[in-house]
Amino acid sequence: MAFTDVIAGIDLTGERYTVKQSLIRNKYAVYDGNGSLVLKAKQKLFKMKEDFPFVTPDGETVFRVKAQNLLDIAGDYAIIDERSGETIAVLEKQFTFLKHVWRVKDPDHDGVVATVESRGALVELLRHIPILEIATSFIPHKYTIESPRGDSLGEIAGQFSFRDVYEISIQETGEAPREALVASAIAIDALEGN
C-alpha cells in the first residue's frame, strides 16, 4: 500500500473515538477512547469547493478534507496531511438512493481498501419522504466499515441525542492503516451532514 502510515502531529491509532457535532453549525469535536479531545473541525459555510481543516486542541492543522471537483453530488474528496501535503486517502461517494456508500481508496494505486456503508435501507427511504424527514432525523445513522473482501473493520454508530454524536470503532484493519480509516470515518460523518 502507498498510504502514508502516520498523519503528522496526531495519533489516531486507538480503537474507539467519539465525534460530537455542535447544535448550531457544522463544528466537530473528536474524543479518543479515554475521553480526551484529540481533534476539532469546522466546516466553512458557503464554500464553492469543500475544504475544511481538522486541528488539534492547540489549533495546529493536522489534515484537511478537500473536494476534488467544484460541485460533487457523488464525487471524490482527498484527505491531505497538512505537514507533508500528501494525500492520505481518497473518499469516493457512490451515488445510491437507499444507502450512503463511500469507498476509501489508496491515493497512489486507486485501489479500494475499505467501504463505509449505511445500514437500514428502509430508514433511509423514510428519510427521503418530506413529511417524515423531521421524525426520522432523530433516528441515529449507522455505518459498517468493511474490507474489499467483506471482512468487518469497524463501524460508525450514531447515538440518540439532540446533537449528532457518533461512536467510531475500528478493529483489525488489515492492509489499510488505522489512521486513514479513522480520518475517513470522521470526514464521512462531516460530509454527510447527518
RODO-250119 format. One record per residue (C-alpha): x, y, z; residue number from 1; residue in one letter. Coordinates in Angstrom, 2 decimals. Layout:
N
+---------+---------+---------+-----+----+
!    east !   north !      up !   i ! aa !
+---------+---------+---------+-----+----+
!       X !       Y !       Z ! NUM !  a !
...
+---------+---------+---------+-----+----+
END
This chain:
194
+---------+---------+---------+-----+----+
!    east !   north !      up !   i ! aa !
+---------+---------+---------+-----+----+
!    0.00 !    0.00 !    0.00 !   1 !  m !
!    1.15 !    3.51 !   -0.73 !   2 !  a !
!   -0.71 !    5.07 !    2.19 !   3 !  f !
!    1.15 !    7.43 !    4.46 !   4 !  t !
!    1.46 !    5.38 !    7.64 !   5 !  d !
!    1.00 !    8.23 !   10.10 !   6 !  v !
!   -0.69 !   11.61 !    9.98 !   7 !  i !
!    1.93 !   14.03 !   11.24 !   8 !  a !
!    1.11 !   15.68 !   14.57 !   9 !  g !
!   -1.70 !   13.35 !   15.74 !  10 !  i !
!   -2.04 !    9.78 !   16.98 !  11 !  d !
!   -5.15 !    8.09 !   15.56 !  12 !  l !
!   -4.18 !    4.51 !   16.38 !  13 !  t !
!   -6.85 !    3.90 !   19.05 !  14 !  g !
!   -9.80 !    1.58 !   18.57 !  15 !  e !
!  -12.59 !    3.95 !   19.69 !  16 !  r !
!  -13.43 !    7.59 !   19.03 !  17 !  y !
!  -16.46 !    9.76 !   19.76 !  18 !  t !
!  -17.47 !   12.52 !   17.35 !  19 !  v !
!  -19.75 !   15.27 !   18.68 !  20 !  k !
!  -21.30 !   17.83 !   16.38 !  21 !  q !
!  -22.31 !   21.31 !   17.55 !  22 !  s !
!  -26.04 !   22.08 !   17.65 !  23 !  l !
!  -25.79 !   25.27 !   15.63 !  24 !  i !
!  -23.40 !   24.61 !   12.75 !  25 !  r !
!  -21.04 !   22.00 !   11.40 !  26 !  n !
!  -18.43 !   22.13 !   14.14 !  27 !  k !
!  -17.00 !   18.85 !   15.34 !  28 !  y !
!  -15.08 !   17.67 !   18.38 !  29 !  a !
!  -13.39 !   14.26 !   18.33 !  30 !  v !
!  -12.51 !   12.43 !   21.56 !  31 !  y !
!  -10.35 !    9.34 !   21.97 !  32 !  d !
!  -11.33 !    6.24 !   23.98 !  33 !  g !
!  -10.18 !    7.93 !   27.20 !  34 !  n !
!  -12.44 !   10.95 !   26.65 !  35 !  g !
!   -9.59 !   13.33 !   25.72 !  36 !  s !
!  -10.18 !   15.86 !   22.95 !  37 !  l !
!   -7.90 !   14.98 !   20.02 !  38 !  v !
!   -9.36 !   16.88 !   17.04 !  39 !  l !
!  -11.64 !   19.76 !   16.19 !  40 !  k !
!  -13.08 !   20.77 !   12.83 !  41 !  a !
!  -15.32 !   23.48 !   11.50 !  42 !  k !
!  -16.90 !   23.14 !    8.08 !  43 !  q !
!  -16.83 !   26.51 !    6.33 !  44 !  k !
!  -20.18 !   27.75 !    5.09 !  45 !  l !
!  -20.84 !   28.96 !    1.56 !  46 !  f !
!  -17.67 !   27.49 !    0.06 !  47 !  k !
!  -17.85 !   26.67 !   -3.63 !  48 !  m !
!  -15.44 !   23.79 !   -3.13 !  49 !  k !
!  -15.44 !   21.77 !    0.11 !  50 !  e !
!  -12.21 !   22.32 !    2.05 !  51 !  d !
!  -12.08 !   22.14 !    5.81 !  52 !  f !
!   -9.26 !   21.54 !    8.25 !  53 !  p !
!   -9.05 !   19.22 !   11.24 !  54 !  f !
!   -6.98 !   20.74 !   14.03 !  55 !  v !
!   -5.51 !   19.60 !   17.35 !  56 !  t !
!   -6.83 !   21.10 !   20.62 !  57 !  p !
!   -3.85 !   23.53 !   20.36 !  58 !  d !
!   -5.06 !   24.76 !   16.97 !  59 !  g !
!   -2.47 !   23.03 !   14.77 !  60 !  e !
!   -3.95 !   21.78 !   11.48 !  61 !  t !
!   -3.06 !   18.11 !   11.00 !  62 !  v !
!   -5.17 !   17.13 !    8.00 !  63 !  f !
!   -7.87 !   18.56 !    5.78 !  64 !  r !
!  -10.68 !   17.25 !    3.63 !  65 !  v !
!  -10.76 !   18.77 !    0.18 !  66 !  k !
!  -13.24 !   18.22 !   -2.64 !  67 !  a !
!  -11.56 !   17.36 !   -5.89 !  68 !  q !
!  -14.30 !   18.95 !   -8.00 !  69 !  n !
!  -16.35 !   22.14 !   -7.70 !  70 !  l !
!  -19.80 !   20.52 !   -7.36 !  71 !  l !
!  -19.96 !   16.97 !   -6.04 !  72 !  d !
!  -23.22 !   15.04 !   -5.79 !  73 !  i !
!  -21.27 !   11.82 !   -5.88 !  74 !  a !
!  -17.61 !   12.72 !   -6.02 !  75 !  g !
!  -14.14 !   12.39 !   -4.62 !  76 !  d !
!  -12.65 !   14.02 !   -1.55 !  77 !  y !
!   -8.98 !   13.91 !   -0.64 !  78 !  a !
!   -7.77 !   13.64 !    2.95 !  79 !  i !
!   -4.48 !   15.55 !    2.93 !  80 !  i !
!   -1.73 !   15.50 !    5.57 !  81 !  d !
!   -1.14 !   19.17 !    6.35 !  82 !  e !
!    2.62 !   18.93 !    7.01 !  83 !  r !
!    3.68 !   16.77 !    4.07 !  84 !  s !
!    0.96 !   17.81 !    1.63 !  85 !  g !
!    0.50 !   14.13 !    0.74 !  86 !  e !
!   -2.92 !   12.64 !    0.16 !  87 !  t !
!   -3.59 !   10.07 !    2.89 !  88 !  i !
!   -6.72 !    8.60 !    1.32 !  89 !  a !
!   -9.37 !    9.43 !   -1.25 !  90 !  v !
!  -13.03 !    9.19 !   -0.30 !  91 !  l !
!  -15.30 !    8.34 !   -3.20 !  92 !  e !
!  -19.02 !    8.76 !   -2.64 !  93 !  k !
!  -21.16 !    6.29 !   -4.55 !  94 !  q !
!  -24.48 !    7.68 !   -5.71 !  95 !  f !
!  -27.27 !    5.48 !   -4.36 !  96 !  t !
!  -30.84 !    6.23 !   -3.34 !  97 !  f !
!  -31.34 !    3.96 !   -0.32 !  98 !  l !
!  -27.88 !    3.89 !    1.23 !  99 !  k !
!  -24.87 !    6.08 !    1.84 ! 100 !  h !
!  -21.86 !    4.29 !    0.38 ! 101 !  v !
!  -18.29 !    5.58 !    0.49 ! 102 !  w !
!  -15.17 !    3.86 !   -0.80 ! 103 !  r !
!  -11.83 !    4.57 !    0.91 ! 104 !  v !
!   -9.16 !    4.40 !   -1.77 ! 105 !  k !
!   -5.38 !    4.21 !   -1.82 ! 106 !  d !
!   -4.33 !    7.56 !   -3.32 ! 107 !  p !
!   -1.50 !    6.14 !   -5.44 ! 108 !  d !
!   -2.92 !    2.88 !   -6.75 ! 109 !  h !
!   -6.58 !    3.92 !   -6.78 ! 110 !  d !
!   -7.44 !    0.58 !   -5.15 ! 111 !  g !
!  -10.29 !    0.33 !   -2.65 ! 112 !  v !
!   -9.09 !   -0.59 !    0.86 ! 113 !  v !
!  -12.43 !   -0.19 !    2.67 ! 114 !  a !
!  -16.11 !    0.52 !    2.09 ! 115 !  t !
!  -18.24 !    2.52 !    4.51 ! 116 !  v !
!  -21.94 !    1.79 !    4.04 ! 117 !  e !
!  -25.06 !    2.89 !    5.91 ! 118 !  s !
!  -27.30 !    0.24 !    7.39 ! 119 !  r !
!  -31.07 !    0.30 !    7.27 ! 120 !  g !
!  -32.32 !    0.90 !    3.74 ! 121 !  a !
!  -35.93 !    1.25 !    5.00 ! 122 !  l !
!  -34.95 !    4.08 !    7.36 ! 123 !  v !
!  -33.02 !    5.81 !    4.55 ! 124 !  e !
!  -36.09 !    5.52 !    2.31 ! 125 !  l !
!  -38.27 !    7.10 !    5.01 ! 126 !  l !
!  -35.72 !    9.93 !    5.43 ! 127 !  r !
!  -36.39 !   10.93 !    1.79 ! 128 !  h !
!  -40.13 !   11.43 !    2.32 ! 129 !  i !
!  -40.57 !   15.15 !    3.14 ! 130 !  p !
!  -43.37 !   14.70 !    5.67 ! 131 !  i !
!  -41.27 !   12.14 !    7.62 ! 132 !  l !
!  -37.96 !   14.00 !    7.36 ! 133 !  e !
!  -38.18 !   15.65 !   10.79 ! 134 !  i !
!  -39.38 !   12.49 !   12.57 ! 135 !  a !
!  -36.67 !   10.31 !   11.05 ! 136 !  t !
!  -33.93 !   12.85 !   11.77 ! 137 !  s !
!  -33.90 !   11.60 !   15.37 ! 138 !  f !
!  -33.07 !    8.03 !   14.30 ! 139 !  i !
!  -29.29 !    7.63 !   14.55 ! 140 !  p !
!  -27.29 !    6.77 !   11.45 ! 141 !  h !
!  -25.23 !    3.57 !   11.47 ! 142 !  k !
!  -22.46 !    2.54 !    9.09 ! 143 !  y !
!  -20.38 !   -0.57 !    8.63 ! 144 !  t !
!  -16.72 !   -0.41 !    7.61 ! 145 !  i !
!  -15.60 !   -3.42 !    5.56 ! 146 !  e !
!  -12.52 !   -4.58 !    3.71 ! 147 !  s !
!  -12.74 !   -5.24 !   -0.05 ! 148 !  p !
!  -13.24 !   -8.94 !    0.84 ! 149 !  r !
!  -16.22 !   -8.12 !    3.07 ! 150 !  g !
!  -14.43 !   -8.55 !    6.42 ! 151 !  d !
!  -15.63 !   -6.23 !    9.19 ! 152 !  s !
!  -13.12 !   -3.49 !   10.04 ! 153 !  l !
!  -15.36 !   -1.42 !   12.29 ! 154 !  g !
!  -18.47 !    0.72 !   12.46 ! 155 !  e !
!  -19.81 !    4.23 !   12.93 ! 156 !  i !
!  -22.83 !    4.22 !   15.22 ! 157 !  a !
!  -24.94 !    7.26 !   15.99 ! 158 !  g !
!  -26.50 !    7.77 !   19.42 ! 159 !  q !
!  -29.88 !    9.21 !   20.36 ! 160 !  f !
!  -29.06 !   12.84 !   21.13 ! 161 !  s !
!  -30.21 !   16.40 !   20.36 ! 162 !  f !
!  -26.89 !   16.94 !   18.66 ! 163 !  r !
!  -25.17 !   14.37 !   16.50 ! 164 !  d !
!  -22.94 !   12.04 !   18.48 ! 165 !  v !
!  -21.18 !    9.13 !   16.78 ! 166 !  y !
!  -19.05 !    6.32 !   18.13 ! 167 !  e !
!  -16.36 !    5.14 !   15.74 ! 168 !  i !
!  -14.82 !    1.75 !   16.41 ! 169 !  s !
!  -12.02 !    0.33 !   14.29 ! 170 !  i !
!  -10.89 !   -3.26 !   14.79 ! 171 !  q !
!   -8.19 !   -5.06 !   12.84 ! 172 !  e !
!   -7.63 !   -3.05 !    9.67 ! 173 !  t !
!   -5.66 !   -5.47 !    7.53 ! 174 !  g !
!   -3.79 !   -3.60 !    4.82 ! 175 !  e !
!   -5.41 !   -0.21 !    5.46 ! 176 !  a !
!   -3.66 !    1.99 !    8.03 ! 177 !  p !
!   -5.88 !    2.66 !   11.07 ! 178 !  r !
!   -5.10 !    6.42 !   10.86 ! 179 !  e !
!   -6.52 !    6.61 !    7.34 ! 180 !  a !
!   -9.68 !    4.72 !    8.35 ! 181 !  l !
!  -10.28 !    6.86 !   11.46 ! 182 !  v !
!   -9.71 !   10.09 !    9.49 ! 183 !  a !
!  -12.04 !    8.78 !    6.77 ! 184 !  s !
!  -14.80 !    7.87 !    9.25 ! 185 !  a !
!  -14.64 !   11.33 !   10.84 ! 186 !  i !
!  -14.63 !   13.05 !    7.44 ! 187 !  a !
!  -17.56 !   10.98 !    6.15 ! 188 !  i !
!  -19.68 !   11.99 !    9.13 ! 189 !  d !
!  -18.91 !   15.64 !    8.42 ! 190 !  a !
!  -19.51 !   15.33 !    4.66 ! 191 !  l !
!  -22.83 !   13.53 !    5.08 ! 192 !  e !
!  -24.10 !   16.37 !    7.28 ! 193 !  g !
!  -26.28 !   13.92 !    9.21 ! 194 !  n !
+---------+---------+---------+-----+----+
END
